[in-house]
């Protein structure tokens, strides 16, 4: 489940500890995505999933739910921040590059 146009500043990758837990994890993530919970969930290769959300504590609470409410044994990567840069004004860089050639 992915919210088009949404930019969530925090993300993590998770996977089931073993193959037996993979279906349970998939079903649990489908349930969480269906709640309209404000988290984006994307399937990755090797039976992993990337979860993105607005805060570290929110992503941690989803992992706690997966472990407690859904009884999933999961491996979780450290939470990372998405770094976005905004260009605020044009610089003289293009002029400088052109003047060198």
C-alpha positions, 0 to 999 in steps of 0.5 A: 500500500502506498499513498501517492504523493505522500512523503514520509520522512522516516523509514525502516525495512523488516522481514519475517524471522523465518519462512513460516512467519512470512505469510502471517507478516504479509497478512498483518501488513495488509491489515495495517495498510487497510486501516488507512494508518498513515504508513506506506508499505512497499514489498521489497525483494527477498520477502522484505517490506519497507515501512515509511511513516511520519515519526520514529515512534510511530514506526516503532509502534507498528513493529510493536503491534506486529510482534504483540497483536499479530504474533509476528517474529520480525527482523527490523532494520534501524530507522532511517530518515529520508533526506530531501533537499529543496533548491531555493534559488539559482546560483552562479554555478552554471555560469561558472561551469560555462565560463571554464569551457 
